[in-house]
Amino acid sequence: MDQDKRLTYYRIETASQVVGMPPATIRYYARVGLVRTRREGREELLDEQEIARLRRIRRLREDLGINTAGVEVVMRLLDELESLRARLAETR
């Protein structure tokens, strides 16, 4: 929990400006589970890791032309890869 307090959190409107993506799109990605938000009162907040995920999603959509369903598959595969790498590192 102490680690959470040291992270920088962004309101969705601020994250929108940072990543160049409409707030409604960010909310949609949160709703379908592509990014995780944290609630503080009525505010939905994103940490720096989620900002990086949004940037990756934007690159997949805009630079590579991948549709939303494809982005979901790619992001889930990347999450699984990261998880497997972490497990492998634990065994070393």
PyMOL CGO cylinders between C-alpha atoms (Angstrom):
from pymol import cmd
from pymol.cgo import CYLINDER

trace = [
    CYLINDER, 0.00, 0.00, 0.00, 2.87, 2.39, 0.72, 0.3, 1, 1, 1, 1, 1, 1,
    CYLINDER, 2.87, 2.39, 0.72, 4.01, 1.90, -2.85, 0.3, 1, 1, 1, 1, 1, 1,
    CYLINDER, 4.01, 1.90, -2.85, 0.60, 3.13, -4.11, 0.3, 1, 1, 1, 1, 1, 1,
    CYLINDER, 0.60, 3.13, -4.11, 1.07, 6.40, -2.25, 0.3, 1, 1, 1, 1, 1, 1,
    CYLINDER, 1.07, 6.40, -2.25, 4.31, 7.12, -4.12, 0.3, 1, 1, 1, 1, 1, 1,
    CYLINDER, 4.31, 7.12, -4.12, 2.77, 6.64, -7.55, 0.3, 1, 1, 1, 1, 1, 1,
    CYLINDER, 2.77, 6.64, -7.55, 1.53, 9.54, -9.60, 0.3, 1, 1, 1, 1, 1, 1,
    CYLINDER, 1.53, 9.54, -9.60, -2.14, 9.29, -10.52, 0.3, 1, 1, 1, 1, 1, 1,
    CYLINDER, -2.14, 9.29, -10.52, -3.89, 11.10, -13.35, 0.3, 1, 1, 1, 1, 1, 1,
    CYLINDER, -3.89, 11.10, -13.35, -7.55, 12.00, -13.70, 0.3, 1, 1, 1, 1, 1, 1,
    CYLINDER, -7.55, 12.00, -13.70, -9.03, 10.62, -16.90, 0.3, 1, 1, 1, 1, 1, 1,
    CYLINDER, -9.03, 10.62, -16.90, -9.27, 14.12, -18.37, 0.3, 1, 1, 1, 1, 1, 1,
    CYLINDER, -9.27, 14.12, -18.37, -5.57, 14.72, -17.72, 0.3, 1, 1, 1, 1, 1, 1,
    CYLINDER, -5.57, 14.72, -17.72, -4.63, 11.27, -19.01, 0.3, 1, 1, 1, 1, 1, 1,
    CYLINDER, -4.63, 11.27, -19.01, -6.60, 12.10, -22.14, 0.3, 1, 1, 1, 1, 1, 1,
    CYLINDER, -6.60, 12.10, -22.14, -4.37, 15.10, -22.80, 0.3, 1, 1, 1, 1, 1, 1,
    CYLINDER, -4.37, 15.10, -22.80, -1.19, 13.19, -21.93, 0.3, 1, 1, 1, 1, 1, 1,
    CYLINDER, -1.19, 13.19, -21.93, -1.85, 10.29, -24.31, 0.3, 1, 1, 1, 1, 1, 1,
    CYLINDER, -1.85, 10.29, -24.31, -3.89, 12.10, -26.96, 0.3, 1, 1, 1, 1, 1, 1,
    CYLINDER, -3.89, 12.10, -26.96, -7.01, 10.00, -26.58, 0.3, 1, 1, 1, 1, 1, 1,
    CYLINDER, -7.01, 10.00, -26.58, -10.58, 11.10, -25.83, 0.3, 1, 1, 1, 1, 1, 1,
    CYLINDER, -10.58, 11.10, -25.83, -11.77, 10.59, -22.23, 0.3, 1, 1, 1, 1, 1, 1,
    CYLINDER, -11.77, 10.59, -22.23, -14.70, 8.47, -23.47, 0.3, 1, 1, 1, 1, 1, 1,
    CYLINDER, -14.70, 8.47, -23.47, -12.26, 6.10, -25.16, 0.3, 1, 1, 1, 1, 1, 1,
    CYLINDER, -12.26, 6.10, -25.16, -10.22, 5.77, -21.98, 0.3, 1, 1, 1, 1, 1, 1,
    CYLINDER, -10.22, 5.77, -21.98, -13.40, 5.04, -20.02, 0.3, 1, 1, 1, 1, 1, 1,
    CYLINDER, -13.40, 5.04, -20.02, -14.35, 2.41, -22.60, 0.3, 1, 1, 1, 1, 1, 1,
    CYLINDER, -14.35, 2.41, -22.60, -10.94, 0.74, -22.31, 0.3, 1, 1, 1, 1, 1, 1,
    CYLINDER, -10.94, 0.74, -22.31, -11.33, 0.74, -18.53, 0.3, 1, 1, 1, 1, 1, 1,
    CYLINDER, -11.33, 0.74, -18.53, -14.82, -0.75, -18.83, 0.3, 1, 1, 1, 1, 1, 1,
    CYLINDER, -14.82, -0.75, -18.83, -13.60, -3.63, -21.03, 0.3, 1, 1, 1, 1, 1, 1,
    CYLINDER, -13.60, -3.63, -21.03, -10.58, -4.24, -18.79, 0.3, 1, 1, 1, 1, 1, 1,
    CYLINDER, -10.58, -4.24, -18.79, -7.75, -3.01, -21.01, 0.3, 1, 1, 1, 1, 1, 1,
    CYLINDER, -7.75, -3.01, -21.01, -6.68, -0.50, -18.37, 0.3, 1, 1, 1, 1, 1, 1,
    CYLINDER, -6.68, -0.50, -18.37, -7.34, -0.34, -14.65, 0.3, 1, 1, 1, 1, 1, 1,
    CYLINDER, -7.34, -0.34, -14.65, -8.58, 2.74, -12.92, 0.3, 1, 1, 1, 1, 1, 1,
    CYLINDER, -8.58, 2.74, -12.92, -8.52, 3.53, -9.25, 0.3, 1, 1, 1, 1, 1, 1,
    CYLINDER, -8.52, 3.53, -9.25, -11.43, 5.30, -7.62, 0.3, 1, 1, 1, 1, 1, 1,
    CYLINDER, -11.43, 5.30, -7.62, -11.03, 8.13, -5.17, 0.3, 1, 1, 1, 1, 1, 1,
    CYLINDER, -11.03, 8.13, -5.17, -14.45, 9.46, -4.36, 0.3, 1, 1, 1, 1, 1, 1,
    CYLINDER, -14.45, 9.46, -4.36, -16.08, 10.18, -7.69, 0.3, 1, 1, 1, 1, 1, 1,
    CYLINDER, -16.08, 10.18, -7.69, -12.79, 10.42, -9.57, 0.3, 1, 1, 1, 1, 1, 1,
    CYLINDER, -12.79, 10.42, -9.57, -11.38, 7.65, -11.71, 0.3, 1, 1, 1, 1, 1, 1,
    CYLINDER, -11.38, 7.65, -11.71, -7.59, 7.76, -11.69, 0.3, 1, 1, 1, 1, 1, 1,
    CYLINDER, -7.59, 7.76, -11.69, -4.88, 6.06, -13.73, 0.3, 1, 1, 1, 1, 1, 1,
    CYLINDER, -4.88, 6.06, -13.73, -1.31, 5.48, -12.60, 0.3, 1, 1, 1, 1, 1, 1,
    CYLINDER, -1.31, 5.48, -12.60, 1.79, 5.80, -14.78, 0.3, 1, 1, 1, 1, 1, 1,
    CYLINDER, 1.79, 5.80, -14.78, 1.70, 2.11, -15.71, 0.3, 1, 1, 1, 1, 1, 1,
    CYLINDER, 1.70, 2.11, -15.71, -1.82, 2.50, -17.08, 0.3, 1, 1, 1, 1, 1, 1,
    CYLINDER, -1.82, 2.50, -17.08, -0.75, 5.63, -18.97, 0.3, 1, 1, 1, 1, 1, 1,
    CYLINDER, -0.75, 5.63, -18.97, 1.95, 3.50, -20.62, 0.3, 1, 1, 1, 1, 1, 1,
    CYLINDER, 1.95, 3.50, -20.62, -0.70, 0.89, -21.50, 0.3, 1, 1, 1, 1, 1, 1,
    CYLINDER, -0.70, 0.89, -21.50, -2.86, 3.58, -23.08, 0.3, 1, 1, 1, 1, 1, 1,
    CYLINDER, -2.86, 3.58, -23.08, 0.09, 4.74, -25.16, 0.3, 1, 1, 1, 1, 1, 1,
    CYLINDER, 0.09, 4.74, -25.16, 0.70, 1.17, -26.30, 0.3, 1, 1, 1, 1, 1, 1,
    CYLINDER, 0.70, 1.17, -26.30, -2.98, 0.77, -27.17, 0.3, 1, 1, 1, 1, 1, 1,
    CYLINDER, -2.98, 0.77, -27.17, -2.90, 4.00, -29.15, 0.3, 1, 1, 1, 1, 1, 1,
    CYLINDER, -2.90, 4.00, -29.15, 0.15, 2.80, -31.10, 0.3, 1, 1, 1, 1, 1, 1,
    CYLINDER, 0.15, 2.80, -31.10, -1.52, -0.53, -31.85, 0.3, 1, 1, 1, 1, 1, 1,
    CYLINDER, -1.52, -0.53, -31.85, -4.67, 1.23, -33.07, 0.3, 1, 1, 1, 1, 1, 1,
    CYLINDER, -4.67, 1.23, -33.07, -3.18, 4.16, -34.95, 0.3, 1, 1, 1, 1, 1, 1,
    CYLINDER, -3.18, 4.16, -34.95, 0.24, 3.01, -36.13, 0.3, 1, 1, 1, 1, 1, 1,
    CYLINDER, 0.24, 3.01, -36.13, -0.56, -0.64, -36.81, 0.3, 1, 1, 1, 1, 1, 1,
    CYLINDER, -0.56, -0.64, -36.81, -4.25, -0.29, -37.65, 0.3, 1, 1, 1, 1, 1, 1,
    CYLINDER, -4.25, -0.29, -37.65, -5.34, -3.03, -35.25, 0.3, 1, 1, 1, 1, 1, 1,
    CYLINDER, -5.34, -3.03, -35.25, -9.04, -2.97, -34.37, 0.3, 1, 1, 1, 1, 1, 1,
    CYLINDER, -9.04, -2.97, -34.37, -10.30, -3.00, -30.79, 0.3, 1, 1, 1, 1, 1, 1,
    CYLINDER, -10.30, -3.00, -30.79, -10.80, -6.77, -30.68, 0.3, 1, 1, 1, 1, 1, 1,
    CYLINDER, -10.80, -6.77, -30.68, -7.24, -7.26, -31.92, 0.3, 1, 1, 1, 1, 1, 1,
    CYLINDER, -7.24, -7.26, -31.92, -5.92, -4.80, -29.36, 0.3, 1, 1, 1, 1, 1, 1,
    CYLINDER, -5.92, -4.80, -29.36, -7.65, -6.78, -26.62, 0.3, 1, 1, 1, 1, 1, 1,
    CYLINDER, -7.65, -6.78, -26.62, -5.94, -9.98, -27.80, 0.3, 1, 1, 1, 1, 1, 1,
    CYLINDER, -5.94, -9.98, -27.80, -2.52, -8.34, -28.11, 0.3, 1, 1, 1, 1, 1, 1,
    CYLINDER, -2.52, -8.34, -28.11, -2.74, -6.70, -24.69, 0.3, 1, 1, 1, 1, 1, 1,
    CYLINDER, -2.74, -6.70, -24.69, -3.84, -9.94, -23.02, 0.3, 1, 1, 1, 1, 1, 1,
    CYLINDER, -3.84, -9.94, -23.02, -0.96, -11.80, -24.68, 0.3, 1, 1, 1, 1, 1, 1,
    CYLINDER, -0.96, -11.80, -24.68, 1.50, -9.13, -23.54, 0.3, 1, 1, 1, 1, 1, 1,
    CYLINDER, 1.50, -9.13, -23.54, 0.12, -9.38, -19.99, 0.3, 1, 1, 1, 1, 1, 1,
    CYLINDER, 0.12, -9.38, -19.99, 0.54, -13.16, -20.08, 0.3, 1, 1, 1, 1, 1, 1,
    CYLINDER, 0.54, -13.16, -20.08, 4.09, -12.81, -21.40, 0.3, 1, 1, 1, 1, 1, 1,
    CYLINDER, 4.09, -12.81, -21.40, 4.95, -10.39, -18.59, 0.3, 1, 1, 1, 1, 1, 1,
    CYLINDER, 4.95, -10.39, -18.59, 3.47, -12.78, -16.04, 0.3, 1, 1, 1, 1, 1, 1,
    CYLINDER, 3.47, -12.78, -16.04, 5.47, -15.71, -17.41, 0.3, 1, 1, 1, 1, 1, 1,
    CYLINDER, 5.47, -15.71, -17.41, 8.67, -13.65, -17.38, 0.3, 1, 1, 1, 1, 1, 1,
    CYLINDER, 8.67, -13.65, -17.38, 8.07, -12.74, -13.74, 0.3, 1, 1, 1, 1, 1, 1,
    CYLINDER, 8.07, -12.74, -13.74, 7.50, -16.39, -12.84, 0.3, 1, 1, 1, 1, 1, 1,
    CYLINDER, 7.50, -16.39, -12.84, 10.65, -17.40, -14.68, 0.3, 1, 1, 1, 1, 1, 1,
    CYLINDER, 10.65, -17.40, -14.68, 12.66, -14.73, -12.86, 0.3, 1, 1, 1, 1, 1, 1,
    CYLINDER, 12.66, -14.73, -12.86, 11.41, -16.11, -9.53, 0.3, 1, 1, 1, 1, 1, 1,
    CYLINDER, 11.41, -16.11, -9.53, 12.77, -19.55, -10.37, 0.3, 1, 1, 1, 1, 1, 1,
    CYLINDER, 12.77, -19.55, -10.37, 16.27, -18.28, -11.08, 0.3, 1, 1, 1, 1, 1, 1,
]
cmd.load_cgo(trace, "trace")
